[in-house]
Amino acid sequence: MHLQDILSDIEHIAKTTVSKEATAIDQEGKWPENSIRELQQAGLGGLVVSKELGGHGFGLHAIARACEILGQVSGSVALCYGMHCVGSAVIGAKATDEQKEDFLKPIAQGKHLTTLALSEPGTGAHFYYPQAQLLPLSEDQFILNGTKSFVTNGNHADSYVVTTAGVDPEAARDEFSCLVLRNDTPGIAWGPEWKGLGMRGNSSRSLLMKDLLVPSHHLLGDIGDQLWYIFHVVAPYFLTAMSGTYLGIAQAAFNEARTHLIERSYRHSGTTLSQNTILQHRIGTLWSKLERTRQLLYHATLEGDKEESTAILPILSSKAEIGYTCVDVVNEAMTLMGGIGYSQHSRMDVLLRDARAAHVMAPTTDILYTWLGRALLEQPILDS
């Protein structure tokens, strides 16, 4: 299928299934079961899985566009779907024949949902410093101990891409590893769902791993490949999925404000808000801010899909810039809509709460700008 056909299918699902459960997702903190299953059943779970394995074989640009569409209707759905796509890309990056059969083909068939499990208590936004311990028991088996936090899709996923430290608690970064963990692994336990201000439907939970036995063929790549995965797959795909999601939220807020200015009229004069010069100027400013950020993201992802070495710079800056754009556009849109926009349980209420997550979700905006500066100054991206 062509990308435009894929995006048309996603837009149809967004306007139907996602739209129907969007309110419950936010108000009840409900995981978007219907929306995610509909996307899988439509063959969209394999967006980034290779065509040889039954997927669509797309990359960063497709994820950005898909999450942008979904984000306009529900930030939670975009986040859940985006994390599945990122996890799929990580599994597929160096997949063995067995991993292709066990994970990637079922993902492409819409029978398997995956996600990331990187963050941990105590390391905060520094998700690339895992403390979870992976110890070899034999040639065929590892034992895994640790806790992961903020796991999007929670216990609804079928597998989790997990990062771990080396055998030695003082292990160097080049000993950190990456593996895929099945949901049905005996001993897995879950903490309570995290109750966020926004993004309430992503079922973010803590994953508790105590003496879990993991087959050695679930190791992704080789021992010590974690940093390779972080910078070659996790960071670009994760940042892209998040950028697309928050771009969609900003676009939704802009659409709400524009419609309000066109339709809202004064009874005493019969004029509409759209005829006010100051408001014309302000909506034009918002459109310009939104569009230039969108073009930065599109440029970044197209360059990334061509595997250009310089793509990391616009990819890093895209998520940071979109964080500011999303919060600013949503906030300004609410101001333009006055009391109607400020109403509790209104569409703008949801968008404002969802938008605020853009800055706090790792890598945070401050970290991204620091990484960008280090890259520009030819310094190591990670601190020592």
Buried (B, 14 or more C-beta within 10 A) or exposed (E): EEBEEBBEBBBBBBEEBBBEBBBEBBEEBBBBBBBBBBBBEBBBBBBBBBEEBBBBBBBBBBBBBBBBBBBBBBBBBBBBBBBBBBBBBBBBBBBEEEBBEBBBBBBBBBEBBBBBBBBBEEBEBBBBBBBBBBEEEEEEBBBBBBBBBBBBBBBBBBBBBBBBBBBEEEBEBEBBBBBBBBBEBEEBEBBEBBEBEBBBBBBBBBBBBEEBEBBEBBBBBEBBBBBBBBBBBBBBBBBBBBBBBBBBBBBBBBEBBBEBBEEBEEEEEEEBBBBBEEBEEBBEEBEEBBEEBBEBBBBBBBBBBEEEEEBBBBBBBBBBBBBBBBBBBBBBBBEBBEEEBEEEEBBBBBBBBBBBBBBEBBBBBEBBBBBBEBBEEEEEBBEE
